[in-house]
């Protein structure tokens, strides 16, 4: 089963800001097996009172051409954003169009078909990049070695699944100590679906690395990349020398 996660991937950074500000930063994706550079993410996050409220992520290939675009709004729910993700070349769209009253409305356009579905959501529900917010809300539990469970709503699949997250050790990333967290289905699906692994700075709670399925597709196969996405202070080795602009409106 193919899970359109992540954005996770890709949308997973944290800020401890105390007042409103705009954060801009890049993520660099590499093939999980070969370590070949794949694409760059350009993130913009609006932080209000220390909380990620809304933002946008653009995805660029090695030639600097935009290949994907995502907008996010957490105004209705802290862990279930209203969002729209597009891959223009594939005419692919997935979205959450409404959240409220214990329900979530999903939308998907692919292979020339448009589909909509409404799912129930509870207090432990998260979707898309909102699962990052859910993990941060339970960060102390993860630090203590406890397992955190949640319902993960996947608009790309028009479905929801039980997931669990737990600490699996520590490592060093970009010269920083990192807490390793594994996220996997909390069901027999974990025997069929590869887990995700996230590396967080244990002090700032900033995401340093993501390993797992991407929401960007390989144009050669049409399948989602399995990627390692890093968020370093400086561009890593292998990234293209000409970088996409950080300003969302810039070219």
C-alpha positions in Angstrom: 0.0 0.0 0.0 1.3 3.4 -1.0 1.1 6.1 1.6 1.3 9.7 0.6 2.9 10.8 3.8 4.6 13.5 4.4 4.9 15.8 3.8 5.6 14.6 6.4 8.1 15.2 4.8 8.8 17.7 4.3 6.8 20.1 6.2 8.3 19.2 9.6 10.2 22.1 11.3 9.7 23.7 14.7 10.1 27.2 16.1 10.1 28.4 19.7 9.1 32.0 18.7 7.3 34.0 21.3 5.7 36.5 18.9 4.6 36.6 15.3 7.3 36.1 12.7 7.9 34.4 9.3 10.5 31.6 9.1 12.0 30.6 5.8 14.4 27.7 5.3 15.2 24.8 2.9 15.1 21.1 3.0 17.3 18.9 0.8 16.0 15.5 -0.4 18.4 12.6 -1.3 17.6 9.1 -2.4 17.4 6.9 0.7 19.5 4.1 -0.9 21.9 5.8 -3.4 22.1 9.2 -1.6 21.6 10.8 -5.0 20.2 14.4 -4.8 16.5 14.5 -5.7 15.0 18.0 -5.0 14.9 21.0 -2.7 12.0 22.2 -0.5 11.6 25.9 0.2 9.5 26.4 3.4 7.7 29.4 4.7 6.1 29.3 8.1 4.0 31.9 9.8 4.6 31.6 13.6 2.1 33.3 16.0 2.5 33.1 19.8 5.0 30.2 19.4 2.6 28.2 17.2 2.9 27.3 13.5 -0.3 28.8 12.1 0.1 28.6 8.3 2.6 28.4 5.5 3.7 27.2 2.1 6.2 24.7 0.7 7.5 24.8 -2.8 9.4 21.9 -4.3 12.2 22.4 -6.9 14.2 19.9 -9.1 17.9 20.0 -9.7 17.5 22.6 -12.5 15.5 24.9 -10.2 12.2 24.2 -11.8 9.2 24.1 -9.6 7.7 20.6 -9.4 5.2 20.9 -6.5 3.4 23.4 -4.3 1.7 23.0 -0.9 -0.2 25.5 1.2 -1.1 24.9 4.9 -3.5 26.5 7.4 -3.7 25.4 11.0 -6.4 28.0 11.9 -9.2 25.4 12.3 -7.1 22.7 14.0 -3.6 22.4 15.5 -2.9 19.0 14.1 -5.2 18.8 11.1 -4.4 21.5 8.6 -6.5 22.8 5.8 -4.0 22.1 2.9 -3.7 21.7 -0.8 -0.8 19.9 -2.4 -0.2 19.9 -6.2 2.1 18.2 -8.6 1.3 20.2 -11.8 3.1 18.0 -14.3 1.1 15.0 -13.1 -2.2 17.0 -12.7 -2.2 15.6 -9.2 -3.9 17.3 -6.3 -4.7 16.2 -2.7 -6.3 18.3 -0.1 -8.1 18.7 3.2 -10.9 21.2 2.4 -12.7 21.4 5.8 -12.2 20.5 9.4 -14.9 20.8 12.1 -17.6 19.1 14.1 -15.5 16.0 14.4 -15.2 15.5 10.7 -12.5 16.1 8.0 -13.3 16.5 4.3 -10.7 15.1 1.9 -10.2 15.7 -1.8 -8.0 14.0 -4.4 -7.5 14.4 -8.2 -5.4 11.8 -10.0 -5.6 9.9 -13.2 -8.3 12.2 -14.6 -10.6 11.4 -11.7 -11.8 13.6 -8.8 -12.8 12.0 -5.5 -14.1 13.4 -2.2 -14.6 11.7 1.2 -15.5 12.7 4.7 -13.9 11.0 7.7 -14.4 11.1 11.5 -11.6 12.7 13.5 -11.0 12.5 17.2 -8.7 14.2 19.8 -5.8 12.1 18.8 -6.1 12.7 15.0 -3.4 14.3 12.8 -3.0 14.9 9.1 -0.2 15.8 6.7 2.3 18.1 8.5 0.1 18.2 11.5 1.5 14.9 12.7 4.7 16.9 13.4 2.7 19.2 15.7 1.2 16.1 17.4 4.6 14.7 18.1 5.8 18.0 19.5 2.8 18.1 21.8 3.8 14.7 23.2 7.6 15.3 23.0 8.2 14.8 26.7 6.5 11.4 26.5 8.7 10.4 23.6 11.8 11.6 25.4 10.8 9.4 28.4 10.6 6.4 26.1 6.9 6.1 26.1 5.0 5.1 22.9 2.6 7.7 21.5 -0.3 6.6 19.3 -2.5 8.6 17.0 -4.9 8.5 14.0 -3.2 9.6 10.9 -5.4 10.9 8.1 -4.0 10.5 4.6 -5.8 12.6 2.0 -3.8 11.0 -0.8 -5.4 7.7 0.2 -8.8 9.1 1.2 -8.4 7.1 4.4 -7.1 7.1 8.0 -4.8 4.7 9.9 -3.6 4.1 13.4 0.0 5.0 13.9 2.5 4.9 16.7 5.7 6.8 17.5 8.5 5.9 19.8 12.1 6.8 20.6 14.6 4.3 19.2 17.9 5.9 20.2 20.2 8.9 19.5 22.6 9.9 16.7 24.6 12.9 15.5 23.2 15.0 12.6 25.0 18.0 11.1 27.2 18.1 14.2 24.2 18.1 16.5 22.9 15.5 18.9 19.6 14.1 17.6 16.8 12.1 19.1 15.7 9.3 16.8 11.9 8.7 16.6 10.3 5.9 14.6 6.8 6.3 13.3 5.0 3.2 11.9 1.5 1.8 11.6 0.0 0.6 14.8 -1.5 -2.5 13.1 -0.4 -5.4 10.9 0.2 -2.8 8.2 3.7 -2.3 9.7 4.7 -5.6 8.2 3.8 -4.2 4.7 4.8 -0.5 5.1 8.3 0.8 5.8 8.6 2.9 8.9 9.5 6.6 9.0 12.5 7.8 11.0 12.8 11.4 12.3 15.8 13.0 13.9 15.0 15.9 16.3 17.2 18.2 18.3 16.2 17.2 21.8 16.6 20.8 23.2 15.1 23.0 20.5 12.7 20.3 19.1 13.8 21.3 15.6 13.5 18.6 13.0 17.0 17.8 11.6 16.3 14.8 9.3 13.4 12.8 7.9 13.8 9.3 6.4 10.9 7.6 4.5 8.4 8.0 1.8 8.2 11.4 0.1 5.1 13.1 -1.3 7.1 13.9 -4.5 7.1 11.4 -7.3 9.9 10.0 -9.4 9.1 11.2 -13.0 10.7 8.0 -14.3 8.4 5.6 -12.4 5.5 7.7 -11.2 6.0 6.4 -7.7 6.8 8.3 -4.5 10.5 8.7 -3.7 12.0 7.1 -0.6 14.1 9.9 0.6 16.4 11.3 3.3 15.4 14.9 3.8 17.8 17.1 5.8 17.4 20.7 7.2 21.0 21.9 7.8 22.2 25.4 8.5 24.3 25.3 5.3 23.6 23.5 2.0 24.9 19.9 2.2 27.3 18.3 -0.2 25.6 17.2 -3.4 23.0 19.9 -3.4 23.0 22.1 -6.6 25.0 25.3 -6.4 22.2 27.5 -7.6 19.5 27.4 -4.9 15.8 28.3 -5.2 15.0 31.6 -3.6 13.7 31.7 0.0 11.2 34.4 -0.7 7.9 32.7 -1.8 7.2 35.5 -4.2 10.7 35.6 -5.7 12.0 34.0 -8.8 
